[in-house]
Amino acid sequence: MWIVLLMVAGCLCGLLLFRKNIVPPAYEPYRGPYKLSVIIPARNEACNLPYLLDSLMSQTTAPYEIIVVDDFSDDGTREIAERYTGVKVIAGTPLPDGWTGKSWAVWNGYLHATGDMFVFLDADIRMAPHALGSLMKARDRSQGVISVVPFHHTEKFYEKLALVMNMLGIFTFTSIFERQNPKQGLYGSCILALREDYEKIKGHESVKSEVLDDLLIGSKFVEAGIPVTNFIGYDMVSFRMYPQGIRSQIEGFSKGAILSTSTLSPWTIVPIAIWVIGLLVSGAAWVFINTSWAWPLLTGYILYMAQIFYFIRYVGVFGFLVPVVHVLASLFFVFIMLYSMFQVVVRGEVRWKGRLVQVRGRRDP
């Protein structure tokens, strides 16, 4: 009986954590006072960048400028960006000591921006036609900085294994317990801020050596008294995270999986832990299928499956098979956490896009 209670408690924790905090759609163009600069750091993003730039060209609220920072790509990223009229392409400059690659690229984009509102977008983002106007209006209402956890479009089977990782991302960024967390983070794929707010915290220079630049820059805004609000992308902001292959997916998730837990409120960590434990226990139904434990475990497994099908409507496209056999996504999650722990604790550095970044902010030569 206690097993069933544990799994029921886990599902209840999932309901407690999940918030359908969607960006309010605004179909009319933004007519506020701010000029929007779009800043896109891009390192070997030839397969992603056309989707983002095409979506930016079709916005009902046209951005004031679009800046692509080519971070030493060798796959044609720069050439693709230069094909788009009005896109300003900035060549990357050598990485100074004490900076991580993405923060340096974003900072260089800022130095060339002339708008008074910034949106920092990862190159794998895709936006609905009314997205920019909706985001700008949402930022005006929040009177602070906002970020969006994008809706995950998956195509290949290995991409769908990110199911649990993506759900935990939604939990952490929409948790009601994070609203009072002085370390409240932002989701780095899509961040919108006023120039004056960004400059007040010294922008990405304030987190230049951090692996978790997006999470920690959120705490800088909080320290400065600037409200932080996180939304989910749903049908407005989406991405396809790792079309380059499962290796890039493993590197991408593992670089911050362990480190990110240090920024969360204990009130968020505890229900997440209960949800994860219940999920992993329910997966044991496949092992104990011919024992007396089978029915209790199967009951929990079905409860989690039903909850997952409800959540993924707002999280991403994961098909039918992986939510049904969610034990596979659970095992992938366990692997990611163990690999992340190995990198952080044993090696003291993480790998991302061909660079080794030391956990405490020192860059591999």
N, C-alpha and C positions, 0 to 999 in steps of 0.2 A: 504493500500500500504506500509506503514512504516513497517508493520510486515514482509512482503516479503523482503523488503530491509535489515531488520535486519538479517534475516536468510541467505540471499545471502551474506551479509557481513561476517557472521559467517563462511560460507563455504569457502570464500576467505581467511579468516584468517587461516583456516585449511591448505589450500594449501601453504600459506606463511610459516607456521611453519614446515610442514612435509618435511623432507629431506631423500631421499633414500640412506643414507650413509652406504653402505654395506661394510663389510671387504673384500678387494680384495682377491679373492680365489687364493691360491698357492698350486698346486697339487704336486709339487716336495718337498722333505723333506728340512727342514731348515738346512743350512750348515754354519750358522753364528758362531760367537765366544762364544755365551752364553750357559750356562747349565741351563735348566729350572726346577725349583722346583714348583710342584703343591701343593698348600696348601688348604685343605678343612675343614672348621669348620663344625662339624656335631652334632646336638642335636636332638635325636629321628628321625633319617632320614633313618630308615630301609627300608621304602617303596621307597625311592628315590635313595639311594646310589648305588645299583647295576647297575642302568642305567648309572650313571656317570662313575663308575669304568670300566664297560664294554666298554664304548666309549673311555676311556683313554687308555685301553689296545690295541685298534685297530688303534691308531694314526699312520699316515705315518711318523710323527716326534715324536719319543718316548721321553717322558719327562725324565729328569735326575733322578728325584725322585718324588714320590707321598706321601704326608703326610696327614693323616686323623687325625684330633684332635677330639677325642670323648669327647664332652662337657656334661658329666654326663648323658648319654642316659640310658634309661631303657627299650628299645625295641629291643635290639639285634644289634644296629648299630655297636658296636665294633666287635662283632663276624663276622658280614658280611664283614667288612673291612679286617679282618685278614685272610679271605679265599683267598684273592688275593695276588699272589706272587709278592714280591717287594714293596708292600704297607707298609709304616711305620705308625703304629698306635700309637698316643700319648694320654695318659690318661689326662683328664682335671684335673686341680688343682683348689683349692678353689678360688672363685672370690674375689679379693682384693677390699677394699674400693676404690670407685672412678672409677671403671671399669664397663662397660656393658659386658654382657656375650659374644656376638659375637666378640667384639674387643679383649677381653682377650684370646679367643680361637685362633683367627687369630695370635695374638702376640706370643702365645706359639708355633704355627706352624712355625712362622718365626725363633724363637730361635733354632729350631731343623733343620732348612733348611741349606743346604750347597751349593745350586746353586747360580748363579750370576744374575739370572732373576727369578722373581716370577709371578705366576698366582694364584690369589685368586678366588676360585670357590665355590659358594653355592652348597650344595649337590643335589639340584634338577636340576642341569644343565645336558644337554645332548649335545654331540659334534659330528659333522661330522668327518670322518676319517682324513680330511686334515685341521681341525680347528686349532690345536696348531701351526703347521707350518705357517699357514696364519696369525695367531695372532702375532707370533714372528716377521715375516717379516713386518707386519703393524706397530708394535712398533718401529722397526728399522727405518722405513721411517718417523715416526712421531717425532723421537728423544725425546720422552717424555713418558708419561704414557697413556694407552688407557683403555677403558672399553667398554663392549658390552651390549646393551639392548636385552635380548634373545627373540626369537620367541616363543610365548606362545602356547603350545599344550594343548588344553582342551578336556575333555571327558564327564564329567557330566554337566547337565544343569546349576547348580549353578556356575560352573567354567566359563561358557560362559558369565555370568553376569558381569565379569571383563572387558568386551569389552571397555567401556569408560575409565576406569582406565588405561588399557594398552595403549590405544591411547594417552591419556594425557602424559603417561610416554615417549612415542616416541616423542611427541611434545617437551617436556621440554629438552630432551637430544640431540635432533638433531636441535633445534632452532638455526638459524644463529645469533640470538641476544645473545646467551650464550657464544659465542666464545670470547667476550671481557669482560665477566662478571668475576670480581675478585673472586667471590664465585662459579665459575663453578664447578659443581659436577661430580662425577663418579658414575656409576651404580654398586652397590656392588656385584651383582651376578657373575660378571666376570671382574676382573681388572688385568692388566698386567703391571709390572713395573720392572725396573732394581733394583738390590739390592742397588747400590750406591744412586739412586734417593730416594728409600724408606727410607734408613737410613738417608739421608740428611734432611728429614722432621720428623725424629724419628718415622716413621711408624704409626701404630695404637695407639701407646702410646700418640701421639699428639691429638687424638680424643677419648681417652679412656672412657670418661664419656658421650659421645654424643649418643643420640638415632639415629641420622642420620649420623653415622660414615662414610658412603660411600660418601655422598654429601659433608661433611665437610672436609674429607681428600683430596678431589679434590681441594678445596681452598688452602690447605696447599702446594700442589704441585705448584699451580699457584703462590703463594707467594714466593716460592723458585725459580721461573723462569723456571719451568719445564712444557712444554706444555701438555695440557690435550686434548685428542681427544676421542669422543664417537661415536660408530658405532651401527648399528642395526644387530641383529643376522641372520635374514632371514633363509637361508637354511644351516647355518653353526653352530650357537650356539642357542640352544633352551632350554626350561624348561617346566615342568608341575608344576605350582606354589603350589597349595594347594589341593592335592589329599586326604588329611586327613579329609576334610569336610568343610562345609561353615563357621563354627566357626573360624577355623584357617585362612580362607580367609578374614573374617571380621577383625580379629586381625592383620593380616599381612598388609592389606592395610591401616587400620585406624591408625596404630602406627606412620606413618609419613605423612599422607595426608595433615594435616594442617601445620605441622612444615616445610615441604619441600618448601612451598610457600615463606618462608622468605629468601631462598637462591637464588631465581630466579631474573633475571633482570626484571625491570618494562616493558621493551620492549617485553619480553616474556609473562608476566602476562596479559597484556592488550589484545593481540589477543587471548590468551587462554580463557580469560573471555568472550570475544565476541563470540567465537566458542561455549562455553558451554551454554551461555544464548540463542543463536540461537537454539541450540539443544533442550534445555528444552522447549522453546517456541513452537518449531515444534511438540513436544510431546503432546501439548495441543490439537492437531487436534482430538485426541480420545475423548476429553471432549466436544468440540464444533462441533461435527460431524453433528448436525442437525441445525446449525445456519449459518448466512451469513459469518462467519469467517472460515467456514470449508475449502473452496477452497484455500484461501491464506495459511492457516496453512498446508493443505495437500500438497501444492506445495513445501513448505519448508521442509516438512517431507520427501518427495521423493528425494529432493536435498541432504539432509543429508544421506539418505539411500544409494544413489548412491555413495556418497563420502566415506562412511564407507566401502562399498564393495570394493572400490579401495584400501583404506588404509590397510584393514585387510590382504591383500595378503602378506604384509610385517610385520604385527603385530602379527598375530596368527591364529589359527584354531578356528573359532567361529560358524561354521555351517551356515545354511541358516535362521533359524527362528529368532534368536536374532538380527542380523542386520536388518531384516525386521521389527521386533517389537522392535526397539532400545529404545523405551520409557522405557522398563523394565530395560535395562542396565543403563539408565539415572536415574531412581529412585533408583537403587542400588548405584550409584555414590553419589546421594544426601544423602542417608542414611549413607554411609561411611564418608562423610564430616561432617555431624552432629555428628556422634558418635566420630569421631576424635576430633572435637571441644569440646565435652563433656569431653573426657579424658584429653585433654591438659589444657583447661580453668578451668573446674570445679574440676576434680580430681587431676590434676597436675602430672599424671603418666600414662604410657601406659603398656599394658600387651602383652607379647610375649613369647611363648614357656614355659609357667609356671612361668615366672619371671615378677615382677613388676619393671619397670624402671621409676624413676622420671624424668620428662621432663628436669630439669635443671642439670641432670647428677648424682643425688644422688640415690643410689640403695636402694630398699626396703630391710630391714633386712631379 
